[in-house]
Amino acid sequence: THFIIMASVAIEWLRELRKEREALTDTLKCLQEFEASNNRHAQEVERSRTEIENMHRLEREREEHRLHQERLEEQRRQREEQEAHATAALLEEMRLEEDRNKVGSCLLCSEELTRHDRYFDFCGRHLLCGACAAHAATS
């Protein structure tokens, strides 16, 4: 009888161990599922973080490009402005040179005469252009 009692206790103890093992197996499965879920979540978080970093990088690059374009536009505008001033100064210099070269106008045809033209000084104050002087000489 002692052996039967001991066997009966051992069987009961084995049943409890089996139940505990099943409970531990269930707990292990739950933990594994939880770990897999956490891993998926961590991957999603990493993907989101990467996407956000990429969006910020693109925004910075767009802003840098916009600023670069603005600088180029400003440089172009300044260059055009400098060219316009240089052209105006050159035209003014040319006009002044023309004014310095003027000696008067032809008495007959009113053509403006410069130092570089062929003209005839008539009586010290009246000028004739080359064509009018030649015509008058042949008449």
Backbone as JSON, one array per atom type, in Angstrom:
{
  "sequence": "THFIIMASVAIEWLRELRKEREALTDTLKCLQEFEASNNRHAQEVERSRTEIENMHRLEREREEHRLHQERLEEQRRQREEQEAHATAALLEEMRLEEDRNKVGSCLLCSEELTRHDRYFDFCGRHLLCGACAAHAATS",
  "N": [[0.82, -1.2, 0.0], [1.96, 1.16, 0.69], [3.61, 1.58, -1.45], [1.74, 2.0, -3.48], [0.53, 4.33, -2.65], [2.71, 6.03, -2.84], [3.2, 5.84, -5.57], [0.84, 6.86, -6.53], [1.04, 9.5, -5.56], [3.29, 10.3, -6.97], [2.33, 10.14, -9.57], [0.37, 12.11, -9.5], [2.01, 14.25, -8.98], [3.49, 14.3, -11.35], [1.43, 14.9, -13.14], [0.83, 17.51, -12.31], [3.28, 18.7, -12.9], [3.23, 18.4, -15.68], [1.05, 20.07, -16.27], [2.14, 22.5, -15.4], [4.3, 22.61, -17.17], [2.88, 22.85, -19.6], [1.63, 25.26, -19.09], [3.9, 26.89, -18.9], [4.85, 26.52, -21.5], [2.78, 27.72, -22.95], [3.09, 30.33, -21.96], [5.65, 30.87, -22.93], [5.13, 30.81, -25.7], [3.41, 33.03, -25.86], [5.2, 35.03, -25.07], [7.03, 34.83, -27.18], [5.4, 35.59, -29.34], [4.83, 38.18, -28.5], [7.41, 39.27, -28.59], [7.91, 39.06, -31.35], [5.94, 40.79, -32.26], [6.86, 43.17, -31.09], [9.27, 43.4, -32.49], [8.31, 43.8, -35.1], [7.01, 46.22, -34.71], [9.19, 47.82, -33.96], [10.59, 47.8, -36.38], [8.76, 49.16, -38.0], [8.78, 51.64, -36.7], [11.44, 52.38, -37.17], [11.39, 52.53, -39.99], [9.59, 54.66, -40.27], [11.03, 56.68, -38.98], [13.22, 56.87, -40.7], [11.91, 57.69, -43.04], [10.98, 60.2, -42.18], [13.42, 61.5, -41.68], [14.39, 61.51, -44.3], [12.46, 63.15, -45.52], [12.95, 65.57, -44.16], [15.58, 66.0, -45.03], [15.13, 66.32, -47.79], [13.56, 68.63, -47.7], [15.47, 70.44, -46.68], [17.3, 70.36, -48.79], [15.7, 71.38, -50.87], [15.25, 73.97, -49.88], [17.9, 74.92, -49.81], [18.42, 74.83, -52.55], [16.53, 76.7, -53.45], [17.5, 79.03, -52.19], [19.98, 79.16, -53.45], [19.16, 79.59, -56.09], [17.98, 82.1, -55.74], [20.25, 83.59, -55.06], [21.69, 83.34, -57.48], [19.91, 84.67, -59.2], [19.97, 87.23, -58.08], [22.66, 87.86, -58.52], [22.64, 87.84, -61.33], [20.87, 89.96, -61.8], [22.34, 92.07, -60.65], [24.57, 92.03, -62.33], [23.37, 92.66, -64.8], [22.5, 95.21, -64.15], [24.96, 96.49, -63.69], [26.04, 96.24, -66.27], [24.19, 97.8, -67.66], [24.69, 100.31, -66.5], [27.36, 100.63, -67.31], [27.04, 100.65, -70.09], [25.44, 102.94, -70.36], [27.26, 104.84, -69.4], [29.28, 104.61, -71.33], [27.86, 105.39, -73.64], [27.3, 108.05, -72.92], [29.9, 109.04, -72.78], [30.59, 108.76, -75.46], [28.78, 110.57, -76.59], [29.67, 112.93, -75.41], [32.21, 113.05, -76.56], [31.48, 113.34, -79.24], [30.29, 115.87, -79.05], [32.56, 117.39, -78.36], [33.96, 117.16, -80.68], [32.47, 118.56, -82.54], [32.25, 121.26, -84.81], [30.57, 123.05, -85.92], [27.89, 124.0, -88.18], [27.02, 123.47, -91.64], [26.74, 126.26, -93.74], [25.07, 126.25, -95.96], [23.67, 123.72, -96.25], [23.11, 122.93, -93.67], [24.27, 120.74, -92.41], [25.72, 119.01, -89.69], [29.02, 119.56, -88.66], [32.15, 118.03, -87.97], [35.43, 117.85, -86.44], [36.61, 115.87, -87.88], [35.44, 115.84, -90.34], [35.53, 116.98, -93.84], [35.72, 120.3, -94.4], [35.12, 123.75, -95.21], [36.36, 126.78, -94.16], [34.81, 129.71, -94.2], [35.33, 133.0, -94.37], [36.15, 133.05, -91.71], [34.08, 132.56, -89.92], [31.88, 131.35, -91.08], [30.89, 128.17, -92.2], [31.4, 125.66, -94.67], [30.33, 122.55, -95.85], [32.19, 119.79, -97.26], [30.95, 118.89, -99.67], [29.22, 121.03, -100.36], [31.09, 123.09, -100.61], [32.64, 122.13, -102.72], [30.69, 122.13, -104.73], [30.11, 124.84, -104.84], [32.55, 125.79, -105.71], [32.69, 124.8, -108.28], [30.66, 126.08, -109.51]],
  "CA": [[0.0, 0.0, 0.0], [2.85, 2.31, 0.72], [4.07, 1.75, -2.82], [0.61, 2.51, -4.23], [0.39, 5.72, -2.23], [3.85, 6.76, -3.41], [2.98, 5.87, -7.0], [-0.26, 7.77, -6.74], [1.59, 10.85, -5.32], [4.2, 10.57, -8.09], [1.5, 10.38, -10.76], [-0.23, 13.42, -9.3], [3.09, 15.22, -9.12], [3.78, 14.35, -12.79], [0.33, 15.65, -13.76], [1.04, 18.94, -12.0], [4.44, 19.13, -13.69], [2.78, 18.5, -17.06], [0.25, 21.28, -16.34], [3.07, 23.63, -15.3], [5.03, 22.66, -18.42], [1.96, 23.38, -20.6], [1.46, 26.69, -18.79], [5.15, 27.54, -19.29], [4.9, 26.5, -22.96], [1.86, 28.78, -23.37], [3.73, 31.6, -21.61], [6.75, 31.03, -23.88], [4.52, 31.17, -26.98], [2.95, 34.42, -25.73], [6.39, 35.87, -25.07], [7.58, 34.83, -28.54], [4.5, 36.41, -30.14], [5.05, 39.56, -28.05], [8.71, 39.67, -29.12], [7.74, 39.25, -32.8], [5.17, 42.02, -32.41], [7.78, 44.28, -30.78], [10.22, 43.52, -33.6], [7.6, 44.44, -36.21], [6.79, 47.61, -34.32], [10.49, 48.5, -34.04], [10.89, 47.99, -37.8], [7.88, 50.23, -38.48], [9.29, 52.89, -36.13], [12.68, 52.68, -37.91], [10.99, 52.98, -41.32], [9.01, 55.99, -40.11], [12.13, 57.59, -38.65], [13.99, 57.04, -41.94], [11.09, 58.52, -43.93], [10.98, 61.57, -41.65], [14.75, 62.04, -41.96], [14.46, 61.78, -45.74], [11.63, 64.32, -45.79], [13.69, 66.74, -43.67], [16.72, 66.19, -45.93], [14.6, 66.88, -49.03], [13.16, 70.01, -47.42], [16.71, 71.23, -46.6], [17.85, 70.47, -50.15], [14.84, 72.32, -51.61], [15.53, 75.31, -49.37], [19.23, 75.29, -50.31], [18.27, 75.09, -53.99], [15.8, 77.97, -53.59], [18.42, 80.11, -51.83], [20.99, 79.24, -54.51], [18.5, 80.24, -57.23], [17.83, 83.51, -55.41], [21.58, 84.21, -55.2], [21.99, 83.45, -58.9], [19.05, 85.72, -59.75], [20.5, 88.5, -57.6], [23.91, 88.1, -59.26], [22.26, 88.2, -62.7], [20.3, 91.3, -61.75], [23.44, 93.02, -60.43], [25.39, 92.06, -63.55], [22.62, 93.43, -65.79], [22.52, 96.6, -63.7], [26.31, 97.0, -63.97], [26.16, 96.37, -67.72], [23.38, 98.96, -68.07], [25.44, 101.52, -66.11], [28.53, 100.73, -68.17], [26.56, 101.06, -71.41], [25.04, 104.35, -70.26], [28.48, 105.65, -69.27], [29.93, 104.59, -72.64], [27.08, 106.24, -74.53], [27.52, 109.43, -72.49], [31.26, 109.38, -73.2], [30.54, 108.93, -76.92], [28.06, 111.82, -76.85], [30.57, 114.03, -75.07], [33.25, 113.07, -77.6], [30.87, 113.96, -80.42], [30.14, 117.31, -78.76], [33.89, 118.01, -78.41], [34.41, 117.15, -82.08], [31.63, 119.43, -83.39], [32.81, 122.59, -85.09], [29.48, 123.91, -86.37], [27.07, 123.4, -89.23], [27.22, 124.03, -92.98], [25.93, 127.46, -94.0], [24.1, 126.0, -97.01], [22.77, 122.54, -96.05], [22.93, 122.79, -92.21], [24.84, 119.48, -91.92], [26.64, 119.18, -88.56], [30.39, 119.29, -89.07], [33.07, 117.71, -86.87], [36.84, 118.02, -86.77], [37.0, 114.8, -88.78], [34.83, 116.07, -91.66], [36.18, 117.95, -94.71], [34.89, 121.5, -94.48], [35.81, 124.96, -95.65], [36.09, 127.91, -93.27], [34.55, 130.86, -95.08], [35.37, 134.3, -93.67], [36.45, 132.88, -90.3], [32.95, 132.2, -89.07], [30.9, 130.59, -91.84], [31.47, 126.89, -92.61], [30.76, 124.93, -95.76], [30.75, 121.16, -95.87], [32.98, 119.48, -98.44], [30.11, 118.79, -100.86], [28.75, 122.37, -100.72], [32.27, 123.85, -101.04], [32.98, 121.64, -104.07], [29.64, 122.59, -105.62], [30.28, 126.31, -104.99], [33.78, 126.02, -106.48], [32.47, 124.46, -109.68], [29.57, 126.92, -110.04]],
  "C": [[0.87, 1.26, 0.0], [3.33, 2.63, -0.7], [2.95, 2.36, -3.67], [0.4, 3.98, -3.89], [1.49, 6.55, -2.87], [3.67, 6.91, -4.92], [1.88, 6.86, -7.33], [0.2, 9.21, -6.55], [2.49, 11.23, -6.5], [3.41, 10.87, -9.35], [0.86, 11.76, -10.65], [0.81, 14.52, -9.52], [3.46, 15.38, -10.59], [2.69, 15.1, -13.54], [0.48, 17.15, -13.54], [2.22, 19.49, -12.79], [4.06, 19.31, -15.16], [1.95, 19.78, -17.24], [1.15, 22.52, -16.28], [3.86, 23.78, -16.6], [4.15, 23.24, -19.53], [1.76, 24.88, -20.38], [2.72, 27.46, -19.2], [5.29, 27.6, -20.81], [3.99, 27.59, -23.53], [2.48, 30.16, -23.12], [4.86, 31.89, -22.6], [6.21, 31.44, -25.25], [4.05, 32.62, -26.96], [4.13, 35.38, -25.79], [7.01, 35.96, -26.47], [6.72, 35.7, -29.47], [4.68, 37.89, -29.8], [6.37, 40.1, -28.62], [8.61, 39.94, -30.62], [6.98, 40.54, -33.07], [6.05, 43.24, -32.14], [8.78, 44.5, -31.91], [9.56, 44.2, -34.8], [7.39, 45.92, -35.93], [8.1, 48.4, -34.43], [10.87, 48.76, -35.49], [10.03, 49.13, -38.38], [8.37, 51.59, -37.98], [10.55, 53.32, -36.88], [12.36, 53.17, -39.31], [10.42, 54.4, -41.26], [10.09, 57.03, -39.84], [12.95, 57.89, -39.91], [13.22, 57.93, -42.92], [11.09, 59.97, -43.48], [12.33, 62.23, -41.91], [14.89, 62.39, -43.43], [13.64, 63.0, -46.12], [12.35, 65.59, -45.35], [14.89, 67.04, -44.59], [16.25, 66.83, -47.24], [14.18, 68.33, -48.84], [14.39, 70.92, -47.35], [17.29, 71.44, -48.0], [17.03, 71.44, -51.0], [15.13, 73.76, -51.18], [16.9, 75.8, -49.84], [19.17, 75.62, -51.79], [17.58, 76.44, -54.22], [16.73, 79.14, -53.28], [19.5, 80.28, -52.91], [20.4, 79.94, -55.74], [18.34, 81.73, -56.98], [19.16, 84.24, -55.54], [21.96, 84.38, -56.66], [21.18, 84.56, -59.56], [19.56, 87.09, -59.33], [21.8, 88.85, -58.32], [23.61, 88.52, -60.7], [21.73, 89.62, -62.76], [21.4, 92.35, -61.57], [24.31, 93.15, -61.67], [24.69, 92.88, -64.63], [22.63, 94.91, -65.44], [23.89, 97.23, -63.98], [26.51, 97.2, -65.47], [25.38, 97.58, -68.22], [24.1, 100.26, -67.7], [26.65, 101.72, -67.01], [28.14, 101.19, -69.56], [26.16, 102.53, -71.4], [26.26, 105.26, -70.18], [29.21, 105.72, -70.61], [29.19, 105.48, -73.63], [27.26, 107.71, -74.2], [28.9, 109.91, -72.93], [31.3, 109.61, -74.71], [29.86, 110.24, -77.29], [28.95, 113.02, -76.55], [31.69, 114.17, -76.1], [32.72, 113.7, -78.88], [30.74, 115.46, -80.24], [31.49, 118.01, -78.86], [34.39, 118.11, -79.85], [33.61, 118.08, -82.99], [32.31, 120.78, -83.56], [31.74, 123.57, -85.55], [28.66, 123.2, -87.41], [27.28, 124.16, -90.54], [26.23, 125.18, -93.19], [24.83, 127.18, -95.01], [23.13, 124.85, -96.69], [22.51, 122.22, -94.58], [23.44, 121.45, -91.67], [25.81, 119.8, -90.77], [28.03, 118.77, -89.01], [31.25, 119.03, -87.84], [34.49, 117.94, -87.35], [37.28, 117.01, -87.82], [36.43, 114.98, -90.19], [35.73, 117.01, -92.48], [35.24, 119.15, -94.79], [35.77, 122.69, -94.85], [35.39, 126.09, -94.73], [36.0, 129.16, -94.13], [34.44, 132.11, -94.23], [35.56, 134.14, -92.17], [35.29, 132.5, -89.41], [31.87, 131.43, -89.78], [31.58, 129.33, -92.36], [30.68, 126.33, -93.77], [31.26, 123.5, -95.69], [31.49, 120.91, -97.17], [32.15, 119.47, -99.72], [29.65, 120.17, -101.31], [29.91, 123.22, -101.21], [32.67, 123.42, -102.43], [31.97, 122.13, -105.08], [29.81, 124.09, -105.9], [31.52, 126.58, -105.84], [33.56, 125.73, -107.95], [31.39, 125.32, -110.3], [30.06, 128.22, -110.56]]
}
